[in-house]
Amino acid sequence: MSNQWGSCPNCYSLNSRLTVQCLGCEHRLPWADEAELAAIKDIPLGNCPNCYSLNSRSKVQCLECKHRLPWADEIELAAAKSKAALEVREHRVEAQQTAQRVASSSTPDTSRRTNFSSVVGYCPQCGKPHHGSGPICLYCGTSLYNQKIVPIGKPGDGPSFGNGVLGFLLPIGGFLIWVMQKETYPQRSESALKGAIWGLFANSFLGAVGYYSYVGF
């Protein structure tokens, strides 16, 4: 059909040449037979064994006598397969969405952890090891938000009583140990630093007491 549109002879409204009835007055259009032939030429057809009327092979029952058509089982089987495939696809999409939700909920939220390190280290409160698995120390319950976690050192690193005593007795030696080992043995060097600080306070206090005792104050 070269011309895609035509006028209804009854109400003169414009209609597509692919329609059978006028959209304005429902009058059967002059090209209705041609439109019907064009609509069914690519559709597989078959005859009803009961009334011999022509039916589409996509139907289960005859449009005229409601008799079950010979190809009804094939149509129902294809529909069942299509429905099963759709259900499998829906379950697959739902499983993927569930997996994505679980993955997103288990992903650590680092937006608020400005100074929180995910590297294995030690809790600054109790000195126990922390593996970056959460914002709270599993041993003492200290919140690690916005706190500086002591970085992990070499094997054998940890609080050292001997370094603390050495730093207390020789503050300069304690400071030197802290400067030289603060990167490789952060906890051992920190023990020496704390001992040196306490040693300085103790030496200052004893020096002040000895001085005032000497001058007789």
C-alpha positions in Angstrom: 0.0 0.0 0.0 1.7 3.1 -1.2 -0.7 5.5 0.5 -0.7 4.8 4.3 -3.8 6.8 5.0 -7.3 7.1 3.6 -10.7 8.8 4.3 -13.7 7.0 5.7 -16.6 7.1 3.1 -19.1 7.5 5.8 -17.7 10.3 8.1 -14.7 11.3 6.0 -12.3 11.0 9.0 -8.7 10.0 8.3 -7.7 6.4 9.1 -4.7 4.3 8.6 -5.0 1.7 5.8 -3.9 -0.9 8.3 -7.2 -0.6 10.2 -10.4 -2.4 9.4 -13.1 -0.1 11.0 -13.2 3.7 11.1 -12.0 5.1 14.4 -14.7 7.8 14.2 -17.9 6.0 13.2 -16.8 2.3 13.3 -17.8 2.0 9.6 -16.1 -0.8 7.8 -13.5 0.8 5.6 -13.1 0.0 1.9 -9.6 -1.5 2.3 -10.7 -3.7 5.2 -10.2 -7.0 3.2 -6.8 -5.9 2.2 -5.8 -5.0 5.8 -7.1 -8.3 7.1 -5.2 -10.2 4.5 -2.0 -8.2 5.3 -2.5 -8.9 9.1 -2.9 -12.6 8.7 -0.5 -13.4 5.9 2.4 -13.9 8.3 0.4 -15.7 11.0 0.3 -19.5 10.9 -3.3 -20.7 10.6 -5.1 -24.0 11.0 -8.6 -25.4 10.7 -10.7 -26.5 13.6 -11.5 -30.2 13.3 -15.0 -29.7 14.6 -16.3 -26.7 12.6 -13.5 -26.3 10.1 -13.2 -22.6 10.8 -9.8 -20.9 10.4 -7.9 -20.2 13.6 -4.5 -18.9 14.6 -2.1 -21.5 15.8 -1.5 -19.3 18.8 -5.0 -20.1 20.1 -6.0 -23.0 22.3 -9.7 -23.0 21.6 -11.6 -22.4 18.4 -13.0 -18.9 18.2 -16.3 -20.2 16.7 -17.2 -23.4 18.5 -14.8 -23.3 21.5 -13.4 -26.8 20.6 -10.0 -27.6 21.8 -7.6 -27.3 18.8 -5.1 -30.0 17.9 -2.1 -27.8 18.6 -3.3 -26.7 22.1 -0.8 -29.0 23.9 2.1 -27.5 22.0 0.9 -23.9 22.8 0.4 -24.7 26.5 3.9 -26.4 26.7 5.5 -23.4 25.1 3.7 -21.1 27.5 4.8 -23.2 30.5 8.4 -23.2 29.3 8.3 -19.4 28.9 6.8 -19.0 32.4 9.4 -21.2 33.9 12.2 -19.4 32.2 10.7 -16.1 33.4 10.6 -17.4 37.0 14.2 -18.6 36.8 15.3 -15.2 35.5 13.4 -13.4 38.3 14.9 -15.7 41.0 18.4 -15.1 39.5 17.9 -11.3 39.5 16.6 -11.4 43.1 19.6 -13.5 44.2 22.0 -11.1 42.6 20.2 -8.1 44.3 20.4 -9.9 47.6 24.1 -10.6 47.2 24.7 -7.0 46.3 22.8 -5.8 49.4 24.8 -8.2 51.6 28.1 -7.1 50.0 27.2 -3.4 50.4 26.1 -3.9 54.1 29.3 -5.8 54.9 31.6 -3.2 53.3 33.2 -1.0 56.0 32.0 2.5 56.0 35.2 4.6 55.9 33.5 7.9 55.3 33.5 8.7 59.0 36.8 7.2 59.8 39.1 10.1 59.1 42.0 8.8 61.2 41.0 5.2 61.5 43.7 2.9 60.0 42.8 -0.5 58.5 46.4 -1.7 58.9 47.0 -4.1 61.7 48.2 -2.2 64.7 47.7 -1.8 68.5 45.0 -0.2 70.5 46.4 3.1 72.1 44.5 2.4 75.3 45.3 -1.2 76.2 48.1 -2.0 73.7 46.3 -5.1 72.4 46.6 -6.0 68.6 43.9 -4.5 66.4 43.3 -5.9 62.9 41.2 -3.1 61.4 38.0 -5.1 61.7 35.9 -2.5 63.4 35.9 1.0 65.0 36.1 -0.5 68.6 38.9 -2.4 70.3 37.7 -6.0 70.9 39.7 -6.2 74.2 38.9 -3.0 76.1 36.0 -1.5 74.1 37.8 1.7 73.4 36.4 3.7 70.4 39.0 4.1 67.8 37.3 6.9 65.8 39.6 9.8 65.3 42.3 8.1 67.4 45.9 7.3 66.3 46.4 3.5 66.3 49.9 2.5 67.2 51.3 0.9 64.0 52.5 -2.7 64.0 56.2 -3.3 64.3 58.5 -6.2 63.6 58.0 -9.6 65.3 58.7 -9.4 69.0 57.4 -5.8 69.3 55.4 -5.1 72.4 55.5 -3.2 75.7 58.9 -3.7 77.3 59.4 -3.4 81.1 63.1 -3.5 80.7 63.1 -0.6 78.3 60.9 1.3 80.7 63.3 0.7 83.6 66.3 1.6 81.4 64.6 4.9 80.3 63.7 5.7 84.0 67.3 5.2 85.2 68.9 6.8 82.1 66.4 9.2 80.5 68.8 10.1 77.7 69.2 6.5 76.8 65.4 6.1 76.8 65.1 9.0 74.4 67.7 7.6 72.1 66.0 4.2 72.1 62.7 5.9 71.2 64.3 7.9 68.3 66.1 4.8 66.8 63.3 2.2 67.2 60.0 4.2 67.0 59.5 3.0 63.4 60.5 -0.7 63.7 59.5 -1.4 67.3 56.9 1.3 68.2 55.7 -0.3 71.4 59.1 -1.1 72.8 60.4 2.3 72.0 57.3 3.9 73.6 58.0 2.0 76.8 61.5 3.5 76.8 60.1 7.0 76.1 57.6 6.7 79.0 60.3 5.5 81.3 62.5 8.4 80.3 59.8 10.9 80.9 59.1 9.5 84.4 62.8 9.4 85.0 63.1 13.1 84.2 60.3 13.9 86.6 61.8 11.8 89.3 65.3 13.3 88.8 63.8 16.8 88.8 61.9 16.1 91.9 64.8 14.5 93.8 67.1 17.3 92.6 64.7 20.0 93.9 64.4 18.2 97.2 68.1 17.8 97.6 68.8 21.4 96.6 66.3 22.8 99.2 67.6 20.4 101.8 71.1 21.6 101.1 70.3 25.3 101.3 68.2 24.7 104.4 64.7 25.8 103.1 
